[in-house]
Amino acid sequence: MYRKLTTVAAVAALTLGLAACGGGGGGDDTADAPTTMEPTGPTPDEQIATLQAEINALRAELGLDPIDIDDLSGSVSDLQGQVADLTQQIADRDKADAEAEAEAKAKEMAAVGRLLHAALGPPEASVTPQNALGNIASTSLTPAGLAIDAAAGAGALPDATDPPSVTLAAGDSAGSLGSWAGTMYSHTQGSGPSKITNEAVVYNNRGAHAGPSRPFAEAYAIDTGATVPANRGYHALTLDAATYGRIRGDAFTHSGIQTHSYPRGTNQFTARGTYDGAPGEFRCTGTDACTSTNDGKAGPSLMTGTWHFKPDVGAMTSPADANYLYYGWWVRKDADDEPTSASAFAGIVGDVDGATTTTTGGDALTGSATYEGHAAGKFAIHRTADGSNNGGHFTADAELTAKFGAFAADNSNGMKGTIDNFRLNDGSDDPGWSVSLNRSAWGTDGAITGTTTVWSIDGNKAAAGGSWSGQMYDETPGAPPAGDGNTVPTTVTGTFYSVHGSTHRMVGGFAAEKQ
């Protein structure tokens, strides 16, 4: 034991000795050695020789071959060289992997650019406009979803191919653009080679102009109990999409279908919640099963049974905004998940006043107004000289200026605007794009008849082409407090299609609000 402890101490001393002596040699250049004292004891070479003997004695006890410190130094150098070689091999492999990944990405982008470029092509010749905006015959947004009626021969579809209207169901949030909330919609039909997928993103300003709160009894009928005493103070619920949109409560946040059983000794199911923002109690009775279905929304999407709601004393309703605007983009894909047609849209839910309801266009107004907001749509780049093929969706800023008064060739009246500060789905931020919406004439009741666009890339302007149009709305008509007391339009929405040569195409919808 003494022998081994001594040897361990010797190894430690060797380590310290090598650090102090630079790994061997006969020099005595220790920086911290006192300058006033002469060195005593064995020299560094003698110490190393002694430690070498101790190490080999210990290795002999362990049945190991002797070693030489100088040989160890050479082995370390060899290992360092091997490590350097392996490090370089790893770097070369990573570089090759990165180049292969970049090449695969470029091929994928080229394919997407080619396919989406065709999908953004015009519909068959009998459909107008003859660009991607003509790929949709009509849209309708309801609580049931987004109905899309694609035009005949839309995009890359063969002429005379007229897809049936489909209703896309609401899904996850797509984020917000300013105060406009985005929602993803989708619909899949068929399977295998006949599978068709429709996808869309819709932005809406629902809630921006909801009516003021008021007592529940002013908004909804309350049963007096004259026929059924137990119904006194309750409001009977009509089970439809509008009702489901007003119901909120913990009992309705489950996933799938939930059967609401009657507690033992009772003949009804009750649960707390809110109806149109008013707190109270929901009740289900009758012999039919009381169920509610939730398909991922904030409230139920289907209910069975006989349902009533009893508001709390003094409960106030916060009515949902039933009249609002929307815009967005749409793409149709085949069984291989490849786009075949795409477009953009803008529309209205409920009843929103046009900009001027008693006169033509902007003739009844004077002065000017600026509108700021956002845009969203699809783009495609195909067969460019620099190989920058790409395709996907974008968001951008929108700014429009209205100068009210009769439109004429020799004045500046009308509407014009700019779409810029583009952000692409591949992470590109501001690719240097800007789209000018050329000055347009007024139509009836705030319509913007539309004209051409000019797409600029890093200041390089394309020839005027494409098209755009829009509609102005007054979402706060009338006198205060419900209205703003003036007739200047509050909001403008629309769609645009623009090209840059034969290689770049984009289509989008926009909305902007008066500043």
PEFENLIN-V669977 format. One record per helix or strand. SS is the DSSP state (hx for helix, st for strand). FROM is the first residue (numbers start at 0). TO is the last residue. If there is no record, write none. Layout:
BEGIN
SS|FROM|TO  SS|FROM|TO
END
This chain:
BEGIN
hx|1|20  hx|43|60  hx|68|118  hx|131|134  st|135|141  st|144|149  st|165|176  st|179|188  hx|191|193  st|195|203  st|213|214  hx|215|218  hx|228|230  st|234|235  hx|240|243  st|246|247  hx|249|251  st|255|258  st|268|274  st|277|284  st|290|293  st|301|303  st|305|310  st|315|316  st|323|332  st|338|348  st|352|353  st|367|380  st|389|402  st|413|423  st|428|428  st|432|439  st|441|441  hx|443|445  st|446|447  st|452|456  st|459|460  st|464|464  st|466|473  st|490|499  st|503|513
END
